[in-house]
Amino acid sequence: MPDVKFFSILPTNANASDRVTRMSISANLLQDAQQYSVNFVNSTDCTDNISYHFKVIIPTQTIIENYKRNGEWSSLQKDTELNIFDGTGASDKNSHLTQSFARMISEIDEALTLTSSTESSFCLEFVFDYANSMMHVYQGRDSGHNFITKYETLFSLSDIQAVQVWGDVQKVNQFALSYN
């Protein structure tokens, strides 16, 4: 199993109006990368309970979504074949992505000056829908945002304490949190 490439503890706020509503992450991948994943874990020192597991298998352009409970992966794994690298993902009519996030993505893309985003980087935004216990995922591109998927979590999103990035990631370039 690959090592954790990035780890961040999320701030916890008792007041619902002060909790994290969006998390964005941009990273470079290793040359010939095969996969990477983002885990939203319910403990800062243990991965037995993962509210949301988002994994991309690059060669097959497959997205795997799942959760882990008491150390066991759910049998309700959701696999989606989708090219998140093409910049033309499906649209989510209920999305309210901020213009500041679009500017941030554009600035990151310009700063990285990568010749091909197909296998060299990713930029994702995760939107926390606490009321419905749903995670919405978007791909950030210089031309805008693409809805990738949404996933209903078993655990409350309020249980998430940290974020981990695993897999063939060379470096996380940017990690940002937004609040209500």
C-alpha beads as a LAMMPS data file, in Angstrom:
LAMMPS data file: protein, C-alpha beads

180 atoms
179 bonds

1 atom types
1 bond types

-500.0 500.0 xlo xhi
-500.0 500.0 ylo yhi
-500.0 500.0 zlo zhi

Masses

1 110.0

Atoms # bond

1 1 1 0.000 0.000 0.000
2 1 1 1.376 3.456 -0.876
3 1 1 2.367 5.917 1.813
4 1 1 0.362 8.960 2.814
5 1 1 1.613 11.848 0.664
6 1 1 -0.338 14.609 2.413
7 1 1 -2.201 14.897 5.701
8 1 1 -4.172 17.786 7.165
9 1 1 -6.291 18.030 10.278
10 1 1 -9.515 19.908 9.615
11 1 1 -10.624 22.589 12.054
12 1 1 -13.599 21.571 14.150
13 1 1 -16.244 24.091 15.077
14 1 1 -19.276 23.363 17.200
15 1 1 -21.191 26.129 15.452
16 1 1 -22.694 24.800 12.203
17 1 1 -22.272 28.183 10.527
18 1 1 -18.484 28.055 11.017
19 1 1 -17.684 24.604 9.628
20 1 1 -15.797 23.732 6.454
21 1 1 -18.082 23.730 3.410
22 1 1 -15.498 23.311 0.628
23 1 1 -12.053 21.848 0.351
24 1 1 -9.883 22.247 -2.722
25 1 1 -6.640 20.491 -3.474
26 1 1 -4.189 20.721 -6.335
27 1 1 -1.264 18.344 -6.797
28 1 1 1.375 17.139 -9.222
29 1 1 1.465 13.431 -9.947
30 1 1 4.539 11.262 -10.359
31 1 1 5.649 10.389 -13.866
32 1 1 3.611 7.410 -15.131
33 1 1 1.191 7.747 -12.216
34 1 1 -1.297 4.886 -11.857
35 1 1 -3.603 6.086 -9.069
36 1 1 -4.243 8.556 -6.292
37 1 1 -6.878 8.894 -3.602
38 1 1 -8.273 11.423 -1.153
39 1 1 -9.593 10.067 2.152
40 1 1 -11.774 11.976 4.594
41 1 1 -10.973 10.187 7.850
42 1 1 -12.845 10.262 11.159
43 1 1 -9.722 10.137 13.323
44 1 1 -6.406 11.942 13.116
45 1 1 -4.406 8.845 14.081
46 1 1 -6.406 5.899 12.685
47 1 1 -7.914 5.023 9.303
48 1 1 -10.445 2.466 10.561
49 1 1 -13.323 4.835 9.779
50 1 1 -13.266 6.786 6.533
51 1 1 -16.364 8.836 5.751
52 1 1 -15.447 9.246 2.104
53 1 1 -12.793 7.605 -0.074
54 1 1 -12.296 9.119 -3.546
55 1 1 -9.822 7.214 -5.724
56 1 1 -8.814 7.707 -9.354
57 1 1 -7.238 4.868 -11.318
58 1 1 -5.604 6.736 -14.157
59 1 1 -5.030 4.051 -16.846
60 1 1 -8.682 2.975 -16.830
61 1 1 -9.972 6.453 -15.940
62 1 1 -12.057 4.910 -13.195
63 1 1 -13.263 6.695 -10.098
64 1 1 -13.845 4.560 -7.018
65 1 1 -15.958 5.916 -4.168
66 1 1 -16.339 4.070 -0.913
67 1 1 -16.232 4.281 2.874
68 1 1 -14.547 2.258 5.590
69 1 1 -16.258 1.280 8.840
70 1 1 -14.433 -0.380 11.754
71 1 1 -11.499 -1.242 9.487
72 1 1 -13.634 -2.871 6.760
73 1 1 -14.301 -1.405 3.341
74 1 1 -17.965 -1.258 2.383
75 1 1 -19.279 -3.674 -0.212
76 1 1 -21.265 -0.707 -1.583
77 1 1 -18.293 0.569 -3.573
78 1 1 -19.258 2.855 -6.448
79 1 1 -17.120 2.630 -9.602
80 1 1 -17.541 5.198 -12.359
81 1 1 -15.755 5.273 -15.691
82 1 1 -15.287 8.927 -16.436
83 1 1 -12.521 10.940 -18.005
84 1 1 -12.011 13.651 -15.401
85 1 1 -8.984 14.867 -17.324
86 1 1 -10.820 15.928 -20.478
87 1 1 -12.252 19.164 -19.081
88 1 1 -15.784 18.365 -20.219
89 1 1 -17.392 16.666 -17.222
90 1 1 -21.126 16.565 -16.636
91 1 1 -22.714 19.652 -15.137
92 1 1 -24.473 19.811 -11.792
93 1 1 -27.232 22.406 -12.018
94 1 1 -27.250 22.817 -8.230
95 1 1 -23.595 23.812 -7.982
96 1 1 -22.695 27.242 -6.668
97 1 1 -18.938 27.277 -7.254
98 1 1 -17.242 30.480 -6.298
99 1 1 -15.492 32.740 -8.775
100 1 1 -12.568 32.952 -6.360
101 1 1 -12.055 29.194 -6.693
102 1 1 -12.092 29.533 -10.498
103 1 1 -9.455 32.276 -10.265
104 1 1 -7.372 30.139 -7.900
105 1 1 -7.467 27.208 -10.353
106 1 1 -6.470 29.445 -13.231
107 1 1 -3.562 30.848 -11.213
108 1 1 -2.415 27.363 -10.230
109 1 1 -2.549 26.157 -13.837
110 1 1 -0.575 29.199 -14.983
111 1 1 1.972 28.814 -12.195
112 1 1 2.544 25.148 -12.912
113 1 1 2.773 25.637 -16.693
114 1 1 2.290 21.949 -17.265
115 1 1 2.196 20.792 -20.864
116 1 1 -0.447 18.136 -20.225
117 1 1 -2.841 17.760 -17.339
118 1 1 -3.785 14.283 -18.520
119 1 1 -1.264 12.475 -16.366
120 1 1 0.692 15.131 -14.536
121 1 1 -1.650 16.923 -12.121
122 1 1 -5.095 17.152 -10.628
123 1 1 -7.197 19.870 -9.076
124 1 1 -10.329 18.882 -7.184
125 1 1 -12.929 20.620 -5.075
126 1 1 -14.997 18.706 -2.520
127 1 1 -18.231 20.384 -1.409
128 1 1 -19.679 19.266 1.929
129 1 1 -23.496 18.968 1.927
130 1 1 -24.056 18.427 5.665
131 1 1 -27.864 18.440 5.478
132 1 1 -27.956 15.488 3.076
133 1 1 -24.708 13.792 4.162
134 1 1 -23.416 14.137 0.591
135 1 1 -20.013 14.925 -0.828
136 1 1 -20.000 16.678 -4.226
137 1 1 -16.783 16.533 -6.249
138 1 1 -15.717 18.948 -8.985
139 1 1 -12.706 19.105 -11.236
140 1 1 -11.061 22.499 -11.408
141 1 1 -9.810 23.580 -14.820
142 1 1 -8.651 26.880 -16.201
143 1 1 -11.780 26.884 -18.368
144 1 1 -14.108 26.399 -15.390
145 1 1 -15.428 23.629 -13.185
146 1 1 -16.783 20.239 -14.068
147 1 1 -19.074 18.228 -11.861
148 1 1 -17.588 14.754 -11.402
149 1 1 -19.755 12.946 -8.875
150 1 1 -21.730 13.095 -5.669
151 1 1 -21.677 10.462 -2.952
152 1 1 -23.932 9.877 0.036
153 1 1 -21.847 9.079 3.094
154 1 1 -22.711 6.616 5.839
155 1 1 -21.139 8.785 8.515
156 1 1 -22.097 12.364 9.217
157 1 1 -19.762 14.778 7.446
158 1 1 -19.315 16.403 10.859
159 1 1 -17.377 13.267 11.902
160 1 1 -14.545 14.038 9.470
161 1 1 -11.424 15.110 11.343
162 1 1 -8.688 14.961 8.706
163 1 1 -7.874 14.614 5.018
164 1 1 -5.241 12.290 3.580
165 1 1 -3.865 12.038 0.049
166 1 1 -2.401 8.684 -1.001
167 1 1 -0.886 7.217 -4.127
168 1 1 1.279 8.430 -6.960
169 1 1 1.390 12.048 -5.843
170 1 1 4.643 13.947 -6.144
171 1 1 3.617 17.135 -4.360
172 1 1 0.499 18.911 -3.127
173 1 1 0.711 22.449 -4.504
174 1 1 -2.320 23.967 -2.865
175 1 1 -4.789 23.017 -0.154
176 1 1 -7.614 25.409 0.704
177 1 1 -10.658 25.386 2.950
178 1 1 -13.786 27.508 2.622
179 1 1 -16.457 28.154 5.202
180 1 1 -20.161 29.133 5.100

Bonds

1 1 1 2
2 1 2 3
3 1 3 4
4 1 4 5
5 1 5 6
6 1 6 7
7 1 7 8
8 1 8 9
9 1 9 10
10 1 10 11
11 1 11 12
12 1 12 13
13 1 13 14
14 1 14 15
15 1 15 16
16 1 16 17
17 1 17 18
18 1 18 19
19 1 19 20
20 1 20 21
21 1 21 22
22 1 22 23
23 1 23 24
24 1 24 25
25 1 25 26
26 1 26 27
27 1 27 28
28 1 28 29
29 1 29 30
30 1 30 31
31 1 31 32
32 1 32 33
33 1 33 34
34 1 34 35
35 1 35 36
36 1 36 37
37 1 37 38
38 1 38 39
39 1 39 40
40 1 40 41
41 1 41 42
42 1 42 43
43 1 43 44
44 1 44 45
45 1 45 46
46 1 46 47
47 1 47 48
48 1 48 49
49 1 49 50
50 1 50 51
51 1 51 52
52 1 52 53
53 1 53 54
54 1 54 55
55 1 55 56
56 1 56 57
57 1 57 58
58 1 58 59
59 1 59 60
60 1 60 61
61 1 61 62
62 1 62 63
63 1 63 64
64 1 64 65
65 1 65 66
66 1 66 67
67 1 67 68
68 1 68 69
69 1 69 70
70 1 70 71
71 1 71 72
72 1 72 73
73 1 73 74
74 1 74 75
75 1 75 76
76 1 76 77
77 1 77 78
78 1 78 79
79 1 79 80
80 1 80 81
81 1 81 82
82 1 82 83
83 1 83 84
84 1 84 85
85 1 85 86
86 1 86 87
87 1 87 88
88 1 88 89
89 1 89 90
90 1 90 91
91 1 91 92
92 1 92 93
93 1 93 94
94 1 94 95
95 1 95 96
96 1 96 97
97 1 97 98
98 1 98 99
99 1 99 100
100 1 100 101
101 1 101 102
102 1 102 103
103 1 103 104
104 1 104 105
105 1 105 106
106 1 106 107
107 1 107 108
108 1 108 109
109 1 109 110
110 1 110 111
111 1 111 112
112 1 112 113
113 1 113 114
114 1 114 115
115 1 115 116
116 1 116 117
117 1 117 118
118 1 118 119
119 1 119 120
120 1 120 121
121 1 121 122
122 1 122 123
123 1 123 124
124 1 124 125
125 1 125 126
126 1 126 127
127 1 127 128
128 1 128 129
129 1 129 130
130 1 130 131
131 1 131 132
132 1 132 133
133 1 133 134
134 1 134 135
135 1 135 136
136 1 136 137
137 1 137 138
138 1 138 139
139 1 139 140
140 1 140 141
141 1 141 142
142 1 142 143
143 1 143 144
144 1 144 145
145 1 145 146
146 1 146 147
147 1 147 148
148 1 148 149
149 1 149 150
150 1 150 151
151 1 151 152
152 1 152 153
153 1 153 154
154 1 154 155
155 1 155 156
156 1 156 157
157 1 157 158
158 1 158 159
159 1 159 160
160 1 160 161
161 1 161 162
162 1 162 163
163 1 163 164
164 1 164 165
165 1 165 166
166 1 166 167
167 1 167 168
168 1 168 169
169 1 169 170
170 1 170 171
171 1 171 172
172 1 172 173
173 1 173 174
174 1 174 175
175 1 175 176
176 1 176 177
177 1 177 178
178 1 178 179
179 1 179 180
